Amino acid sequence: MKTILVADDEEPIRKLLEGELTDEGYRVVLAANAREALKIVETQPIDLVVLDIRMPGMDGLEALPRILGLKEGIPVILHTAYSQYQESFMSWAADAYIIKSADFTELKDKIKELLHEK
């Protein structure tokens, strides 16, 4: 079973994604901020990270290179409500950039693609 880390400062979004991804057959680990996400990546086997950008303290764009430094090659999806960061060179290291939506189809399809499950 593949393990997905969801890092988002909004608890309702974390819980919603946890339910959606668990229903898809994944083990889901939750982080309320980027620092917590880094600790999880450092200490647990994670197959993919869904990372919010705007979080208090350290944001997702700052955490992204640190995550990749801890586990080279881990797929990371930036999952944010803000499209303006898509053009930032800081986001280019991510494997995907998905705008948050009430429909999780695009996110779930990208996860399957990145985990080679299609």
SEKE-606080 format. One record per residue (C-alpha): residue number from 1; residue in one letter; x, y, z. Coordinates in nm, 3 decimals. Layout:
[NUM; 'A'; [X; Y; Z]],
...
***
This chain:
[1; 'M'; [0.000; 0.000; 0.000]],
[2; 'K'; [0.138; 0.339; -0.103]],
[3; 'T'; [0.164; 0.612; 0.159]],
[4; 'I'; [0.073; 0.972; 0.082]],
[5; 'L'; [0.161; 1.267; 0.302]],
[6; 'V'; [-0.090; 1.552; 0.292]],
[7; 'A'; [0.052; 1.879; 0.428]],
[8; 'D'; [-0.208; 2.153; 0.460]],
[9; 'D'; [-0.275; 2.401; 0.740]],
[10; 'E'; [-0.653; 2.377; 0.695]],
[11; 'E'; [-0.789; 2.083; 0.894]],
[12; 'P'; [-1.111; 2.043; 0.688]],
[13; 'I'; [-0.905; 2.007; 0.370]],
[14; 'R'; [-0.668; 1.757; 0.537]],
[15; 'K'; [-0.961; 1.548; 0.658]],
[16; 'L'; [-1.140; 1.565; 0.323]],
[17; 'L'; [-0.828; 1.456; 0.136]],
[18; 'E'; [-0.764; 1.183; 0.392]],
[19; 'G'; [-1.110; 1.039; 0.325]],
[20; 'E'; [-1.081; 1.068; -0.053]],
[21; 'L'; [-0.734; 0.912; -0.070]],
[22; 'T'; [-0.812; 0.639; 0.184]],
[23; 'D'; [-1.111; 0.544; -0.033]],
[24; 'E'; [-0.867; 0.513; -0.325]],
[25; 'G'; [-0.666; 0.257; -0.126]],
[26; 'Y'; [-0.381; 0.472; 0.003]],
[27; 'R'; [-0.241; 0.504; 0.352]],
[28; 'V'; [-0.261; 0.876; 0.438]],
[29; 'V'; [-0.041; 1.065; 0.682]],
[30; 'L'; [-0.140; 1.422; 0.775]],
[31; 'A'; [0.075; 1.726; 0.857]],
[32; 'A'; [-0.068; 2.059; 0.973]],
[33; 'N'; [0.235; 2.259; 0.854]],
[34; 'A'; [0.558; 2.233; 0.657]],
[35; 'R'; [0.783; 2.166; 0.957]],
[36; 'E'; [0.566; 1.873; 1.061]],
[37; 'A'; [0.577; 1.745; 0.701]],
[38; 'L'; [0.957; 1.757; 0.701]],
[39; 'K'; [0.972; 1.553; 1.022]],
[40; 'I'; [0.739; 1.294; 0.872]],
[41; 'V'; [0.940; 1.266; 0.549]],
[42; 'E'; [1.253; 1.225; 0.759]],
[43; 'T'; [1.113; 0.950; 0.982]],
[44; 'Q'; [0.851; 0.757; 0.782]],
[45; 'P'; [0.838; 0.584; 0.444]],
[46; 'I'; [0.640; 0.821; 0.221]],
[47; 'D'; [0.569; 0.753; -0.148]],
[48; 'L'; [0.423; 1.092; -0.248]],
[49; 'V'; [0.361; 1.436; -0.093]],
[50; 'V'; [0.060; 1.662; -0.150]],
[51; 'L'; [0.183; 2.002; -0.035]],
[52; 'D'; [-0.009; 2.324; 0.023]],
[53; 'I'; [0.184; 2.644; -0.053]],
[54; 'R'; [0.044; 2.906; 0.186]],
[55; 'M'; [0.101; 2.782; 0.540]],
[56; 'P'; [0.209; 2.973; 0.850]],
[57; 'G'; [0.575; 2.958; 0.944]],
[58; 'M'; [0.743; 2.782; 0.655]],
[59; 'D'; [0.547; 2.780; 0.330]],
[60; 'G'; [0.529; 2.495; 0.082]],
[61; 'L'; [0.772; 2.654; -0.165]],
[62; 'E'; [1.034; 2.677; 0.109]],
[63; 'A'; [0.965; 2.320; 0.222]],
[64; 'L'; [0.976; 2.171; -0.129]],
[65; 'P'; [1.357; 2.168; -0.179]],
[66; 'R'; [1.403; 2.047; 0.179]],
[67; 'I'; [1.167; 1.755; 0.120]],
[68; 'L'; [1.351; 1.666; -0.199]],
[69; 'G'; [1.680; 1.694; -0.010]],
[70; 'L'; [1.557; 1.444; 0.247]],
[71; 'K'; [1.418; 1.198; -0.005]],
[72; 'E'; [1.547; 1.249; -0.356]],
[73; 'G'; [1.301; 1.158; -0.627]],
[74; 'I'; [0.988; 1.161; -0.411]],
[75; 'P'; [0.695; 1.292; -0.617]],
[76; 'V'; [0.552; 1.619; -0.483]],
[77; 'I'; [0.225; 1.777; -0.591]],
[78; 'L'; [0.172; 2.142; -0.502]],
[79; 'H'; [-0.198; 2.167; -0.414]],
[80; 'T'; [-0.301; 2.527; -0.365]],
[81; 'A'; [-0.585; 2.774; -0.407]],
[82; 'Y'; [-0.346; 3.023; -0.569]],
[83; 'S'; [-0.258; 3.004; -0.937]],
[84; 'Q'; [-0.001; 3.288; -0.925]],
[85; 'Y'; [0.273; 3.064; -0.780]],
[86; 'Q'; [0.260; 2.836; -1.084]],
[87; 'E'; [0.495; 3.067; -1.276]],
[88; 'S'; [0.743; 3.092; -0.988]],
[89; 'F'; [1.068; 2.906; -1.051]],
[90; 'M'; [1.039; 2.780; -0.692]],
[91; 'S'; [0.743; 2.564; -0.795]],
[92; 'W'; [0.922; 2.404; -1.091]],
[93; 'A'; [1.079; 2.135; -0.874]],
[94; 'A'; [0.734; 1.992; -0.803]],
[95; 'D'; [0.602; 1.713; -1.021]],
[96; 'A'; [0.262; 1.879; -1.054]],
[97; 'Y'; [0.078; 2.199; -0.965]],
[98; 'I'; [-0.293; 2.157; -0.903]],
[99; 'I'; [-0.539; 2.429; -0.810]],
[100; 'K'; [-0.764; 2.326; -0.522]],
[101; 'S'; [-1.117; 2.236; -0.621]],
[102; 'A'; [-1.419; 2.064; -0.470]],
[103; 'D'; [-1.364; 1.794; -0.733]],
[104; 'F'; [-1.057; 1.584; -0.649]],
[105; 'T'; [-1.052; 1.396; -0.981]],
[106; 'E'; [-0.752; 1.584; -1.122]],
[107; 'L'; [-0.554; 1.537; -0.801]],
[108; 'K'; [-0.635; 1.166; -0.776]],
[109; 'D'; [-0.551; 1.109; -1.145]],
[110; 'K'; [-0.215; 1.286; -1.103]],
[111; 'I'; [-0.136; 1.079; -0.792]],
[112; 'K'; [-0.208; 0.757; -0.984]],
[113; 'E'; [0.010; 0.879; -1.273]],
[114; 'L'; [0.303; 0.975; -1.050]],
[115; 'L'; [0.282; 0.647; -0.858]],
[116; 'H'; [0.264; 0.460; -1.192]],
[117; 'E'; [-0.076; 0.311; -1.113]],
[118; 'K'; [-0.261; 0.382; -1.438]],
***
